[in-house]
Amino acid sequence: MTMKQTVLGVLALALTGCATQALPEAAEPSSHTLEAKGVAATITSSFGGRVTGFGLVGKDDLIKFDAALAASQPAPALDTDLSAAAYYGHSFWVGPQSEWWIHQDLLPEMRGEMWPPDPYLTLQAMKADSGAGSLTLSGKASPYTGLAMTQRYDMLPSGCLRVSAEAVNTRDEAVAWDIWFNTRIESDSWVAVPVAGEDSIRLDMVDLTVFEAPDIQVADGMALADPSLEKGVAGRQGKAFMDPSEGWLAAIRDGQVFVIMFDLLPADAIHPEQGQVELYFTQKAEDPATSMIEMETHAAYKTLAPGEAMQAEQYWAALPYEGAMEAGAVSDFVRDRMQGGNFCLAGD
């Protein structure tokens, strides 16, 4: 899907409502585009607020988003039966996953469940306020987590996208969560994460009865995930939890490198059940439409007093790439650009 196709994809703003009530007819289709230096991002305020496209103008999108599903289901109810709908794109969750449904009493049958995610994060229509090169999306507080989330997207003069979020505790008691960035990309993308060694990676959620584990090789201080599926392999599935050695990860596809930069945190700032970087793979040889890779980062796990807020941010860059699909080549390419620090802030 090209950037142009994403911009033209039918996206609709949804009207919020309770989980058991029918919603009014959807508003006019809406999508927001930010562009600078030949890089474009498209964002919808529907579905909890999502980035639906990002990349070099004229190239294939680096973000996987199901515009057909968005067009057919533009105004979903805030219902747990719908909250895992595969719209894809980039969205925000909160961690740890094991506590998604523990701190609430509205749905006692969900207590202790690890799936699906909170519909207030994945389905609600956000209030949109746009400015010069920026977009702010504000949501209602979730009765399940106690958090009200605000997202902000800034297209910087450097052509990078700053993706930031603030979560406020709206309860009259303390809550503890982290801000979780989840970016879905096409399953044939290569992914690179700087790590100290193989001990910095642990694999989970691997069902070897059907699929093979993700193919992640470590060399030159870099973990490189190879998306290739050998003949006869049904697919790959699993999740990698990583302690990165530097504050970035990258995906490579269609002559582009998609670099996501973040603040590197000490391991003890991250909830022990999570990793600061996580990669989830579902790569099916016969079903590319439902295949994807999730590039995820967790911010610090924090306890918030009533009314207290926490913030987190990423910086996204899309760069042309003609190098080899090797750990050393990818590492050199990104690190050369980061010698002066976060290159996204040049001219900001």
Stockholm file with secondary structure:
# STOCKHOLM 1.0

chainA/1-348         MTMKQTVLGVLALALTGCATQALPEAAEPSSHTLEAKGVAATITSSFGGRVTGFGLVGKDDLIKFDAALAASQPAPALDTDLSAAAYYGHSFWVGPQSEWWIHQDLLPEMRGEMWPPDPYLTLQAMKADSGAGSLTLSGKASPYTGLAMTQRYDMLPSGCLRVSAEAVNTRDEAVAWDIWFNTRIESDSWVAVPVAGEDSIRLDMVDLTVFEAPDIQVADGMALADPSLEKGVAGRQGKAFMDPSEGWLAAIRDGQVFVIMFDLLPADAIHPEQGQVELYFTQKAEDPATSMIEMETHAAYKTLAPGEAMQAEQYWAALPYEGAMEAGAVSDFVRDRMQGGNFCLAGD
#=GR chainA/1-348 SS CBHHHHHHSCCBCCCCCCTTSCCCCCCSBCCEEEEETTEEEEEESSTTSEEEEEEETTSBCSSCBCHHHHHHSSSCCSCTTTTTCCCBSEEEEEECGGGTTTSCSSCGGGTTCCCSCCHHHHTCCCEEEEETTEEEEECCCCTTTCEEEEEEEEECTTSCEEEEEEEEECSSSCEEEEEEEEEEECTTCEEEEEBSSGGGEEEESCCTTTSBCCCEEEETTEEEECCCCCTTCCEEEEEEEECBSSSEEEEEETTEEEEEECCCCCGGGSCTTSCSEEEEEEEETTCGGGCEEEEEEECCCEEECTTCEEEEEEEEEEEECCSCSSHHHHHHHHHHHTTTSCGGGTTC
#=GC SS_cons         CBHHHHHHSCCBCCCCCCTTSCCCCCCSBCCEEEEETTEEEEEESSTTSEEEEEEETTSBCSSCBCHHHHHHSSSCCSCTTTTTCCCBSEEEEEECGGGTTTSCSSCGGGTTCCCSCCHHHHTCCCEEEEETTEEEEECCCCTTTCEEEEEEEEECTTSCEEEEEEEEECSSSCEEEEEEEEEEECTTCEEEEEBSSGGGEEEESCCTTTSBCCCEEEETTEEEECCCCCTTCCEEEEEEEECBSSSEEEEEETTEEEEEECCCCCGGGSCTTSCSEEEEEEEETTCGGGCEEEEEEECCCEEECTTCEEEEEEEEEEEECCSCSSHHHHHHHHHHHTTTSCGGGTTC
//
